């Protein structure tokens, strides 16, 4: 049985429908903290850089590699060491008596490499390892940007979900109250009331789940940045999402091949492997060192019926020393073969890194493009859903639509608004992931996203 237009209180539902589109804004206001106390993405990223253990560990690793490279530089510098000793000697000559000798000695020895091919290659390898550590730090920094941005927009998305859930529940509450009044005056059946009550109960369950999800997302963001009660700023309205530049997937792949930390790390790995082969070949070459020594010895002795004797001797020498391995039992030749195999492995690792980065870059680019198209479609769907809700409410007023139609139209509108907000956040995070996939992500990109947030 449908309600009779003449028995309906005129204008009651229509008055509420005029305020229907203001409910969502009010719900957002209740769900979001005051903007004056909210934090921007840039502010939270700066906090995470000083707190995140993974990023700080990468920074410490780079510092340690710098000192390791400095240790390798010592191979090309002179080495000086000092030695000292004391000996006591007792002899029993054949004709009887004892002869004792005490000696104190000290010396300073120096060595300076004139030619050592292996040392030179070791120094170069240490410098390459510093470049690898810097690439790892860049990777850690990019990963931190993504983690902070994802956690930031996860909180905003959870807030939007809670806001739309509460707005939907508020709208259902009014429909439920209207259905009860209409049933009491006899203009509607109990079916309308029960349908509205079922939707209200479902909306209550969804609200509880949304509140818990928001609580968990906020906790994750707090843990990441080392703060409590973090409140992200929402997007600035109207939302304008930037298009990826360059607007071609292959151009992004080219950028990735040139600058991605993983590719750069693999390329350096190949260079290090080639240097290791050079070190193995250097095992067949001689080494030449300049050597110098200066020392002194003081000896004192005594014997029966002999006067006590003492003597001091000094010595100094300078020379050149060459060492040339003539036969190593095949160790050097097999070491060369081993390093050549490892060099081939590094070459294939580089190719695998390039292919993986290219695939990841293409996937990230098409993901952003798809997300932008989805946002446009959802924006159109939001407009259509608003018009559909207005038409359904008008149809319910004149008696050509039932209570369930209004509930469905309201639910569709709020779900569309929720999905639209999430799609926008996904595009923003996806744009950062695209720059990460191509190796172009930098802290300046955080500021670019930050400018899209409310002031």
C-alpha positions as CSV (number, residue, x, y, z in Angstrom):
1,X,0.0,0.0,0.0
2,X,1.5,3.4,-1.0
3,X,0.8,6.6,0.9
4,X,-1.9,8.8,-0.4
5,X,-0.6,12.3,-1.4
6,X,-3.7,14.1,0.1
7,X,-3.2,12.5,3.5
8,X,0.5,13.3,3.8
9,X,1.5,16.3,5.8
10,X,2.4,18.8,3.0
11,X,6.0,19.8,2.7
12,X,7.3,17.8,5.7
13,X,9.7,15.5,3.8
14,X,10.5,18.2,1.3
15,X,11.7,20.5,4.0
16,X,14.0,17.8,5.2
17,X,15.2,17.0,1.7
18,X,16.3,20.7,1.3
19,X,18.6,20.2,4.2
20,X,19.7,16.7,3.1
21,X,22.8,17.8,1.3
22,X,24.0,19.8,4.3
23,X,24.1,16.8,6.5
24,X,27.3,15.4,5.0
25,X,29.2,18.7,5.5
26,X,28.0,18.8,9.1
27,X,29.1,15.2,9.7
28,X,32.5,16.0,8.3
29,X,32.8,18.9,10.6
30,X,32.0,16.7,13.6
31,X,34.4,13.9,12.4
32,X,37.4,16.2,11.8
33,X,39.4,18.0,14.5
34,X,39.7,21.8,14.3
35,X,41.9,22.8,11.4
36,X,43.8,25.1,13.7
37,X,45.3,22.2,15.6
38,X,45.7,19.9,12.5
39,X,49.1,18.9,11.1
40,X,50.1,19.1,7.5
41,X,51.8,16.3,5.6
42,X,55.1,18.2,5.5
43,X,55.1,18.6,9.2
44,X,54.4,15.0,9.9
45,X,57.0,13.9,7.4
46,X,59.6,16.0,9.1
47,X,58.6,14.5,12.4
48,X,58.9,11.0,10.9
49,X,62.4,11.7,9.6
50,X,63.6,12.4,13.1
51,X,61.8,9.4,14.7
52,X,61.5,6.5,12.3
53,X,63.9,3.7,13.3
54,X,64.2,2.3,9.8
55,X,65.2,5.6,8.2
56,X,67.6,6.4,11.1
57,X,69.3,3.0,10.7
58,X,69.9,3.7,7.0
59,X,71.5,7.0,7.9
60,X,73.8,5.4,10.5
61,X,74.7,2.7,7.9
62,X,75.9,5.5,5.5
63,X,78.0,7.0,8.2
64,X,79.7,3.7,8.9
65,X,80.5,3.1,5.2
66,X,82.1,6.6,5.1
67,X,84.5,5.5,7.8
68,X,85.1,2.2,6.0
69,X,86.0,4.0,2.8
70,X,88.4,6.2,4.8
71,X,90.0,3.0,6.2
72,X,90.6,1.8,2.6
73,X,92.4,5.1,1.7
74,X,95.1,4.2,4.3
75,X,96.3,1.5,1.9
76,X,97.9,4.2,-0.3
77,X,99.6,6.0,2.6
78,X,102.8,5.2,4.5
79,X,102.7,2.9,7.4
80,X,105.1,3.4,10.3
81,X,105.5,1.2,13.4
82,X,107.8,1.0,16.4
83,X,109.2,-2.1,18.0
84,X,111.1,-2.5,21.3
85,X,112.5,-5.5,23.1
86,X,114.7,-6.7,26.0
87,X,116.6,-10.0,26.2
88,X,118.7,-11.6,28.9
89,X,121.2,-14.3,28.0
90,X,123.3,-16.7,30.2
91,X,126.2,-18.8,28.7
92,X,128.4,-21.5,30.3
93,X,131.7,-21.5,28.5
94,X,133.6,-24.8,28.3
95,X,136.4,-23.6,30.5
96,X,134.0,-22.8,33.3
97,X,132.4,-19.6,34.6
98,X,129.3,-17.9,33.4
99,X,128.9,-15.1,30.9
100,X,125.7,-13.0,31.0
101,X,124.5,-10.5,28.4
102,X,121.5,-8.1,28.7
103,X,120.3,-6.3,25.6
104,X,117.8,-3.5,25.1
105,X,116.7,-2.7,21.5
106,X,114.3,-0.3,19.8
107,X,113.5,0.3,16.1
108,X,111.2,2.3,13.9
109,X,110.2,0.7,10.6
110,X,108.3,2.3,7.7
111,X,106.8,1.1,4.5
112,X,105.3,3.1,1.6
113,X,103.6,1.3,-1.4
114,X,105.1,2.3,-4.7
115,X,103.1,-0.1,-6.8
116,X,100.3,-2.3,-5.6
117,X,97.5,-2.8,-8.1
118,X,95.3,-4.7,-5.7
119,X,95.4,-1.9,-3.1
120,X,94.3,0.7,-5.7
121,X,91.3,-1.4,-6.8
122,X,90.4,-2.0,-3.1
123,X,90.2,1.8,-2.5
124,X,88.0,2.2,-5.6
125,X,85.7,-0.6,-4.4
126,X,85.4,1.2,-1.0
127,X,84.3,4.4,-2.7
128,X,81.8,2.4,-4.8
129,X,80.4,0.9,-1.6
130,X,79.7,4.4,-0.3
131,X,77.6,5.1,-3.4
132,X,75.7,1.9,-2.8
133,X,75.0,3.0,0.8
134,X,73.8,6.4,-0.4
135,X,71.5,4.6,-2.9
136,X,70.1,2.5,0.0
137,X,69.5,5.7,2.0
138,X,67.7,7.3,-0.9
139,X,65.5,4.1,-1.1
140,X,64.8,4.4,2.7
141,X,63.9,8.0,2.3
142,X,61.5,7.3,-0.5
143,X,59.9,4.5,1.4
144,X,59.4,6.8,4.4
145,X,57.6,9.3,2.2
146,X,55.3,6.7,0.9
147,X,54.6,5.3,4.4
148,X,53.9,8.7,5.9
149,X,51.6,9.7,2.9
150,X,49.8,6.4,3.0
151,X,49.2,6.6,6.8
152,X,48.2,10.3,6.4
153,X,45.5,9.6,3.8
154,X,44.4,6.4,5.4
155,X,43.3,8.5,8.4
156,X,41.6,11.0,6.1
157,X,39.9,8.2,4.3
158,X,38.7,6.6,7.6
159,X,37.4,10.0,8.7
160,X,35.5,10.4,5.5
161,X,34.0,6.9,5.9
162,X,32.9,7.7,9.4
163,X,31.4,11.0,8.3
164,X,29.4,9.5,5.4
165,X,28.3,6.6,7.7
166,X,27.0,9.1,10.3
167,X,25.4,11.3,7.6
168,X,23.7,8.2,6.2
169,X,22.6,7.1,9.6
170,X,21.1,10.6,10.3
171,X,19.2,10.5,7.0
172,X,17.9,7.0,7.8
173,X,16.8,8.2,11.2
174,X,14.6,10.9,9.7
175,X,13.2,8.4,7.2
176,X,12.5,6.0,10.0
177,X,10.7,8.7,12.1
178,X,8.7,9.7,9.0
179,X,7.7,6.0,8.4
180,X,6.6,5.6,12.0
181,X,4.5,8.7,11.9
182,X,2.9,7.7,8.6
183,X,2.1,4.3,10.0
184,X,0.5,5.8,13.0
185,X,-1.8,8.0,10.9
186,X,-2.5,5.1,8.6
187,X,-0.9,6.5,5.4
188,X,1.8,3.7,5.2
189,X,2.2,0.1,6.1
190,X,4.4,-1.5,8.7
191,X,6.7,-2.6,5.9
192,X,8.1,0.9,5.5
193,X,8.9,1.1,9.2
194,X,10.6,-2.3,9.2
195,X,12.7,-1.5,6.1
196,X,13.8,1.8,7.7
197,X,14.6,0.1,11.0
198,X,16.7,-2.6,9.3
199,X,18.7,0.1,7.4
200,X,19.1,2.0,10.7
201,X,20.5,-1.1,12.5
202,X,22.9,-1.7,9.6
203,X,24.0,1.9,9.6
204,X,24.7,1.6,13.4
205,X,26.9,-1.4,12.9
206,X,28.7,0.3,10.0
207,X,29.3,3.4,12.3
208,X,30.8,1.2,15.0
209,X,33.2,-0.4,12.4
210,X,34.1,3.0,11.0
211,X,34.9,4.4,14.4
212,X,37.2,1.4,15.2
213,X,38.9,1.6,11.8
214,X,39.6,5.3,12.3
215,X,41.0,4.6,15.8
216,X,43.4,2.0,14.3
217,X,44.5,4.3,11.4
218,X,45.2,7.1,13.8
219,X,47.3,4.9,16.0
220,X,49.3,3.7,13.0
221,X,50.0,7.4,12.0
222,X,50.9,8.3,15.6
223,X,53.4,5.4,15.8
224,X,55.0,6.4,12.6
225,X,55.7,10.0,13.4
226,X,56.2,9.6,17.2
227,X,53.4,11.8,18.3
228,X,50.0,11.3,19.9
229,X,46.6,12.6,18.8
230,X,47.8,13.5,15.3
231,X,45.1,15.2,13.2
232,X,45.8,15.4,9.5
233,X,44.5,18.4,7.5
234,X,41.9,17.6,4.8
235,X,42.2,18.3,1.1
236,X,41.5,21.9,0.0
237,X,38.1,22.3,-1.7
238,X,37.5,22.2,-4.5
239,X,39.9,19.3,-5.0
240,X,42.1,19.6,-8.1
241,X,44.3,16.6,-8.7
242,X,47.5,17.0,-10.8
243,X,48.1,14.9,-13.9
244,X,51.4,13.0,-14.0
245,X,54.2,14.7,-16.0
246,X,55.5,13.5,-18.4
247,X,52.2,12.2,-19.8
248,X,53.8,9.0,-21.3
249,X,54.6,5.7,-19.6
250,X,57.8,5.2,-21.7
251,X,59.3,8.5,-20.6
252,X,58.8,7.5,-17.0
253,X,60.5,4.2,-17.8
254,X,63.5,6.1,-19.3
255,X,63.7,8.2,-16.1
256,X,63.6,5.1,-14.0
257,X,66.4,3.4,-15.9
258,X,68.6,6.5,-15.4
259,X,67.9,7.3,-11.8
260,X,66.2,4.6,-9.8
261,X,68.2,3.6,-6.7
262,X,67.8,-0.1,-7.3
263,X,69.1,0.2,-10.9
264,X,71.9,2.5,-9.7
265,X,72.8,0.0,-7.0
266,X,72.8,-2.9,-9.4
267,X,75.0,-0.9,-11.8
268,X,77.5,-0.1,-9.1
269,X,77.4,-3.8,-8.1
270,X,78.5,-4.7,-11.6
271,X,81.3,-2.1,-11.4
272,X,82.4,-3.5,-8.0
273,X,82.4,-7.1,-9.5
274,X,84.6,-5.9,-12.4
275,X,87.0,-4.3,-9.9
276,X,87.1,-7.6,-8.0
277,X,88.2,-9.3,-11.2
278,X,90.9,-6.7,-11.6
279,X,92.1,-7.5,-8.0
280,X,92.2,-11.2,-8.8
281,X,94.3,-10.5,-11.9
282,X,96.5,-8.3,-9.8
283,X,97.5,-11.4,-7.9
284,X,99.8,-12.2,-10.8
285,X,101.6,-8.9,-10.6
286,X,104.5,-7.8,-8.4
287,X,104.2,-5.3,-5.6
288,X,106.9,-2.7,-4.9
289,X,107.4,-0.9,-1.6
290,X,109.8,1.6,-0.3
291,X,111.1,0.5,3.1
292,X,113.1,2.2,5.8
293,X,114.3,1.3,9.3
294,X,116.3,2.9,12.1
295,X,117.1,1.2,15.4
296,X,119.5,1.0,18.3
297,X,120.6,-1.8,20.7
298,X,122.3,-1.5,24.1
299,X,124.2,-4.7,25.3
300,X,125.8,-5.2,28.7
301,X,127.7,-8.3,29.8
302,X,129.8,-9.7,32.6
303,X,132.1,-12.8,33.2
304,X,134.3,-14.0,36.1
305,X,137.7,-12.4,36.5
306,X,136.7,-10.1,33.5
307,X,135.9,-6.4,33.6
308,X,132.3,-5.5,33.0
309,X,131.7,-4.5,29.3
310,X,129.0,-2.4,27.7
311,X,128.2,-1.4,24.1
312,X,125.6,0.5,22.1
313,X,125.0,-0.1,18.4
314,X,122.8,1.9,16.0
315,X,121.6,1.0,12.5
316,X,119.6,2.7,9.7
317,X,118.5,1.4,6.3
318,X,116.5,2.6,3.3
319,X,115.6,0.5,0.3
320,X,113.1,-0.8,-2.2
321,X,111.4,-4.2,-1.8
322,X,109.7,-6.1,-4.5
323,X,107.5,-9.2,-4.0
324,X,106.4,-11.2,-7.0
325,X,104.3,-14.4,-6.6
326,X,105.8,-16.9,-9.0
327,X,103.6,-19.9,-8.1
328,X,100.5,-20.1,-6.0
329,X,99.3,-23.6,-6.7
330,X,96.6,-22.5,-9.0
331,X,94.9,-20.3,-6.4
332,X,95.2,-17.1,-8.4
333,X,93.9,-18.6,-11.7
334,X,90.9,-20.1,-10.0
335,X,90.2,-16.8,-8.2
336,X,90.1,-15.0,-11.5
337,X,87.6,-17.6,-12.9
338,X,85.5,-17.2,-9.8
339,X,85.3,-13.4,-10.1
340,X,84.5,-13.6,-13.8
341,X,81.5,-15.8,-12.9
342,X,80.4,-13.4,-10.2
343,X,80.8,-10.5,-12.7
344,X,78.3,-12.3,-15.0
345,X,76.0,-12.7,-12.1
346,X,76.1,-9.0,-11.4
347,X,75.4,-8.3,-15.0
348,X,72.3,-10.4,-14.9
349,X,71.3,-8.8,-11.6
350,X,71.5,-5.4,-13.3
351,X,69.3,-6.5,-16.2
352,X,66.7,-8.0,-13.7
353,X,66.7,-4.8,-11.8
354,X,66.1,-2.7,-14.9
355,X,63.3,-5.0,-16.1
356,X,61.6,-5.0,-12.7
357,X,61.8,-1.2,-12.3
358,X,60.4,-0.8,-15.9
359,X,57.5,-3.0,-15.1
360,X,56.8,-1.3,-11.8
361,X,57.0,2.1,-13.4
362,X,54.5,1.2,-16.1
363,X,52.1,-0.3,-13.6
364,X,52.3,2.7,-11.4
365,X,51.7,5.1,-14.3
366,X,48.6,3.2,-15.6
367,X,47.4,3.0,-12.0
368,X,47.5,6.8,-11.7
369,X,45.7,7.2,-15.0
370,X,43.1,4.8,-14.1
371,X,42.6,6.5,-10.7
372,X,42.1,9.9,-12.4
373,X,39.5,8.4,-14.7
374,X,37.8,6.8,-11.7
375,X,37.7,10.1,-9.9
376,X,36.0,11.8,-12.9
377,X,33.5,9.0,-13.1
378,X,32.7,9.2,-9.4
379,X,32.3,12.9,-9.6
380,X,29.7,12.4,-12.3
381,X,28.1,9.7,-10.3
382,X,27.9,12.0,-7.2
383,X,26.0,14.6,-9.2
384,X,23.7,12.0,-10.7
385,X,23.1,10.4,-7.2
386,X,22.1,13.8,-5.8
387,X,19.6,14.4,-8.6
388,X,18.3,10.8,-8.2
389,X,17.8,11.3,-4.5
390,X,15.9,14.6,-5.1
391,X,13.7,12.9,-7.7
392,X,13.1,9.9,-5.4
393,X,12.1,12.1,-2.5
394,X,9.7,14.1,-4.8
395,X,8.3,10.8,-6.1
396,X,7.8,9.6,-2.5
397,X,6.0,12.8,-1.7
398,X,3.5,12.4,-4.6
399,X,3.1,8.7,-3.9
400,X,4.9,7.2,-7.0
401,X,7.9,6.0,-4.9
402,X,8.0,3.9,-1.7
403,X,10.1,4.3,1.4
404,X,12.7,1.7,0.3
405,X,13.4,3.8,-2.8
406,X,14.4,6.8,-0.7
407,X,16.6,4.6,1.5
408,X,18.4,3.1,-1.5
409,X,18.9,6.6,-3.1
410,X,20.3,8.0,0.1
411,X,22.7,5.0,0.6
412,X,23.9,5.2,-3.0
413,X,24.7,8.9,-2.6
414,X,26.7,8.5,0.6
415,X,28.6,5.4,-0.7
416,X,29.5,7.4,-3.9
417,X,30.8,10.3,-1.8
418,X,32.8,7.9,0.3
419,X,34.3,6.1,-2.7
420,X,35.1,9.5,-4.4
421,X,37.0,10.7,-1.4
422,X,39.0,7.4,-1.3
423,X,39.7,7.5,-5.0
424,X,41.2,11.0,-4.6
425,X,43.5,9.9,-1.8
426,X,44.5,6.9,-3.9
427,X,45.4,9.1,-6.8
428,X,47.6,11.3,-4.6
429,X,49.4,8.3,-3.0
430,X,49.6,6.7,-6.4
431,X,51.3,9.8,-7.9
432,X,54.0,9.5,-5.2
433,X,54.3,5.8,-5.8
434,X,54.8,6.5,-9.5
435,X,57.7,8.9,-8.7
436,X,59.1,6.2,-6.4
437,X,58.8,3.5,-9.0
438,X,60.7,5.8,-11.4
439,X,63.3,6.8,-8.8
440,X,62.2,10.5,-9.0
441,X,60.6,10.7,-5.5
442,X,62.1,13.4,-3.3
443,X,61.2,15.4,-0.2
444,X,60.1,18.3,-2.5
445,X,57.2,16.1,-3.7
446,X,55.8,16.1,-0.2
447,X,55.6,19.9,-0.4
448,X,53.7,19.6,-3.7
449,X,51.1,17.4,-2.1
450,X,51.1,19.6,1.0
451,X,49.9,22.5,-1.1
452,X,46.7,20.6,-1.9
453,X,45.7,20.5,1.8
454,X,43.6,23.0,3.7
455,X,45.6,25.8,5.2
